[in-house]
Amino acid sequence: MDEAPIIYAVPVRDLPGRLGVRTVRTGRSPQGQRVGIAFTRPELLVTAMGADQQWEELCESALRGMLRPLGIDLIQVDPLLVAPPLDPKTAARPIGIRVVTPPAYAMSTGGCQRVRGGSGSPFPAR
């Protein structure tokens, strides 16, 4: 029997100048490697990123498909803290979100299961 895919709560942001288009938020591990960010429950996303953070439901395979063109192959699941990026006006160059990792819990392969929440697909139909 095939298992149902896991659906993660994934932080997103609106793309500037692209009405109604969102992109997934990425971050950096403490070692500096770019990572995708996903949460097994919306409550964990709110705890790590705050109640104002927009999020969408995405299966791991869809998230990987969005991260692949960015050269990101590691997804950090349930980071304990995600620090906001620096304000571009005050930083020499904008940086991504930094994630603090719970011990030994990063996805490198695998399937998916459903998580409740989200507001629908952030991506326009083609």
C-alpha positions in Angstrom: 0.0 0.0 0.0 1.2 3.5 -0.8 1.3 6.0 2.0 -0.3 9.4 1.7 2.3 12.2 1.2 3.2 14.3 4.2 2.0 17.9 3.9 4.1 20.5 5.6 3.4 24.0 6.8 5.9 26.0 4.7 6.7 29.7 5.3 6.1 31.8 2.3 6.4 35.5 1.3 4.8 37.6 -1.4 7.1 38.4 -4.4 7.5 42.1 -4.8 5.8 43.5 -7.9 4.1 40.2 -8.6 0.5 40.5 -7.3 -0.7 37.2 -5.9 2.5 35.3 -6.4 4.3 33.8 -3.4 7.6 32.0 -2.9 8.9 29.7 -0.2 11.2 31.2 2.4 14.6 29.7 2.7 17.3 30.0 5.4 20.8 29.1 6.3 22.0 26.4 8.7 24.3 27.4 11.5 27.1 26.2 9.2 26.0 28.6 6.5 24.4 26.0 4.1 21.2 27.2 2.4 18.1 25.2 3.4 14.4 24.9 2.8 12.2 25.3 5.8 9.2 23.2 6.7 7.1 22.5 9.8 5.1 19.4 10.7 2.5 21.5 12.5 1.4 25.1 12.0 1.8 25.7 15.7 5.5 25.0 15.4 5.9 27.5 12.5 4.2 30.2 14.6 6.4 29.4 17.6 9.6 29.6 15.5 8.6 32.5 13.1 5.8 34.4 14.8 2.0 34.7 14.1 2.5 37.2 11.3 4.4 34.7 9.1 2.4 33.6 6.0 2.5 29.9 5.3 1.1 27.3 2.8 0.6 23.6 2.8 3.1 21.8 0.6 4.0 18.2 0.0 7.7 17.5 0.3 8.0 16.7 -3.4 6.5 20.1 -4.3 8.8 21.9 -1.9 11.8 20.1 -3.3 10.7 21.1 -6.8 10.7 24.7 -5.8 14.0 24.5 -4.0 15.9 22.6 -6.7 16.3 25.5 -9.1 17.8 27.5 -6.2 20.4 24.8 -5.7 18.9 23.8 -2.3 18.7 20.1 -1.6 18.3 20.1 2.2 15.0 20.8 4.0 15.2 21.7 7.7 12.1 20.3 9.4 10.8 21.9 12.6 13.6 24.4 13.3 13.4 25.8 16.9 14.0 29.4 15.9 14.0 31.2 12.5 15.5 34.7 12.8 14.1 37.3 10.4 16.4 38.6 7.6 18.1 41.9 8.2 16.4 45.0 6.9 18.1 45.6 3.4 18.3 49.4 4.2 20.6 48.7 7.2 22.5 45.6 5.9 25.3 45.7 3.4 23.5 43.0 1.5 20.3 41.2 2.4 20.7 37.7 4.0 18.3 34.8 4.2 16.6 33.5 7.3 18.9 31.7 9.8 17.5 28.5 11.3 18.3 26.8 14.6 18.1 23.1 14.3 16.7 20.6 16.7 19.1 17.7 17.0 19.4 15.4 14.0 16.1 16.2 12.2 16.7 17.4 8.6 15.0 15.8 5.6 17.1 14.4 2.8 14.6 12.1 1.2 11.2 10.7 1.9 7.5 10.8 1.7 4.7 12.9 3.2 1.6 12.9 5.5 -1.2 15.5 5.9 -0.9 18.5 8.3 -4.0 20.7 8.8 -4.0 24.4 8.1 -2.9 26.7 5.3 -4.7 28.9 2.9 -4.5 27.1 -0.4 -2.0 27.0 -3.2 0.2 30.1 -3.5 1.0 29.4 -7.1 -1.2 30.5 -10.0 -2.7 27.7 -12.2 -0.9 27.2 -15.5 
